[in-house]
Amino acid sequence: MSAARSVLSRFRAYLRYRDTVQQLSRLSDRELADLGISRYEINGIARV
């Protein structure tokens, strides 16, 4: 059962990562700059 929980947990983390990347990618460069984020940093920030 713990193996299934582990897989489910990783899948949920991936979904959160994907959602975060999509939301940040929709922002304009100016909006990202207001947040102190560069476009190339999106993937790294989403992984945290």
Secondary structure, DSSP 8 states (H G I E B T S, - for coil): -HHHHHHHHHHHHHHHHHHHHHHHHHS-HHHHHHHT--GGGHHHHHH-
